[in-house]
């Protein structure tokens, strides 16, 4: 087990969805409750796979963690008005797509402070808006879109089923054409050898 | 790129709702059936709800932890909806209406949403009650603030009500109040009436533990003589030395008022000044001794 004092010096390798690896300090990683629960006590051999998130997102999340390592202990969500210049820059630099990815990654890694800042930021985006304006911000699929999405999903499922059936058929054929003769050959050879051995031993 | 709110995990959605005002959560719940379900699933706790029932406005006021009670959601009627494009909304279980939503500020600078609907009838009141009940988890009994003219309106059954506040400039008919109170309010502990009263104290009024009357008139005298509850507060009362004497004597001798803990009577400006000697002469009194009992007691009118 790594001691808290020394863990800040320890570097961990993180693997992203692209298969790339980069290192993050133990102190930064310790802000993730997911990491704490999974690796802190047992340590990690080789890179830690966070392969549901891309490298850019993970780097952004850990950039935040690295920055907040030296901050005082977290005591509940901080109001957006109280955010430091660095924090504001951190959020303003991100485009919407990256922001969404960061929220999801932060939620998965269970980084309480980052998640609550992001969520408060979303709440702010919706502040002062009426229902129609809110709908524009949060993109609700319309009934037609939902129907279309369902149809696409059904089509995909049907296609996947077909592919699976085809794959199963091909596997069966392969079994009969290639694998069985080999097996039979092995069995036949084994039988022959056994018979030969038996006849030899009788002699 | 818009936010895929419905695709966020439950924890994230809940955290977003936590950063929102109650009125914003209410507006979110009107976005779609699925968003409403998200608000419901977040199971957000609410301190104390006040249902406001006035002839021209129905509202939900919330008394949060350490924050004074203030309005958060309001419905008013605007027969010819104008100014903005009205939107179709589904409130409560299955009530559909068209309305215009506006964000406003209360006197205490609290943000609230005002929804104007073409007809503010019993269906709207019922649906608003259902909707709020579905969205939030109540942690304390509710209160009702009702206008004297709305007492005879068709209202939903408000559950777990502990306080009722009746307001209005028009004279309150105690028979109307009796009819209103005869509905389902078994947990009612406090009744506050801030309007002039017509009639004598009725049986329903005498069943309540804590009663406050701002303009009691003749009702105050009968209520004081028959009161069976714990706390009574009469402002602008018309009482005489004789009445007070009788009341204090009965209370001291335990001939009545067995439950009474607190009495506050403030005289009406029209009433004659009381002669203190006329009261004390009739009673067995002794000099106040701080060693025997404290000089002041603190009592909250709850």
Interface residues (C-beta under 8 A of the other chain):
Chain A: X77 X95 X96 X97 X100 X103 X104 X107 X115 X116 X118 X119 X120 X122 X123 X124 X125 X126 X127 X128 X129 X130 X131 X132 X134 X135 X136 X137 X138 X139 X140
Chain B: X1 X2 X3 X4 X5 X6 X8 X9 X11 X12 X15 X16 X17 X18 X19 X20 X21 X24 X27 X28 X30 X31 X32 X34 X35 X85 X87 X89 X101 X102 X103 X111 X113
